[in-house]
Amino acid sequence: MKIKWYPGYKKNEKPSAITVNGEEQQIQKIISERFIEDSLTRKSKKIFVVQAEKGVYKLLHDGNNWEVI
């Protein structure tokens, strides 16, 4: 999966598009965003729930990698 970002005050602040199965979808709405702490590593992760053109996706960012959960 690839993520495109809106540039902001902080680098890579908000996702603007995602590529799922080779198809790019514009993000129409960010439904929610929050930070969680990994109970094992104690590292902070950010979760976005987004409405894209073809569905709702939950995106997890651990500081380096993205995954759909």
C-alpha positions as CSV (number, residue, x, y, z in Angstrom):
1,M,0.0,0.0,0.0
2,K,1.2,3.5,-0.8
3,I,0.1,6.7,1.0
4,K,0.1,10.2,-0.3
5,W,0.0,13.1,2.2
6,Y,-1.1,16.6,2.6
7,P,1.9,18.6,3.5
8,G,1.4,20.4,6.8
9,Y,3.2,22.0,9.7
10,K,4.5,18.5,10.5
11,K,5.8,16.2,7.8
12,N,3.3,13.8,6.5
13,E,0.5,15.2,8.6
14,K,-2.7,13.8,7.0
15,P,-3.2,11.1,4.3
16,S,-4.7,12.4,1.0
17,A,-4.8,9.2,-1.1
18,I,-4.1,5.5,-0.7
19,T,-3.2,2.9,-3.3
20,V,-4.9,-0.5,-2.6
21,N,-4.4,-3.4,-4.9
22,G,-2.6,-1.2,-7.4
23,E,-5.5,1.3,-7.6
24,E,-5.2,4.8,-6.2
25,Q,-8.2,6.1,-4.2
26,Q,-8.6,9.7,-3.0
27,I,-9.4,10.0,0.6
28,Q,-12.7,11.9,0.9
29,K,-12.9,12.2,4.7
30,I,-10.8,11.4,7.7
31,I,-13.3,9.9,10.1
32,S,-11.0,9.7,13.1
33,E,-7.3,9.8,14.1
34,R,-5.7,8.9,17.4
35,F,-2.5,7.8,19.0
36,I,-2.2,4.4,20.7
37,E,0.7,3.0,22.6
38,D,2.0,-0.5,21.8
39,S,1.9,-2.4,25.1
40,L,5.0,-4.5,24.2
41,T,7.3,-1.9,22.8
42,R,5.8,1.2,24.5
43,K,6.1,3.0,21.1
44,S,3.4,5.4,19.9
45,K,1.4,4.5,16.8
46,K,-1.1,6.6,14.9
47,I,-4.4,5.2,13.6
48,F,-6.4,6.9,10.9
49,V,-9.9,5.7,9.9
50,V,-10.6,7.2,6.5
51,Q,-13.4,7.2,3.9
52,A,-11.9,6.6,0.5
53,E,-13.6,6.3,-2.9
54,K,-14.3,2.6,-2.6
55,G,-14.6,2.0,1.1
56,V,-13.6,2.7,4.7
57,Y,-10.0,1.8,5.7
58,K,-8.2,1.8,9.1
59,L,-4.6,2.7,8.6
60,L,-1.9,2.1,11.3
61,H,1.4,3.9,11.2
62,D,4.2,2.9,13.5
63,G,6.6,5.7,12.6
64,N,8.2,3.7,9.7
65,N,5.6,1.4,8.1
66,W,1.9,1.5,7.2
67,E,-0.6,-1.3,7.3
68,V,-4.3,-1.7,6.8
69,I,-5.9,-3.2,9.9
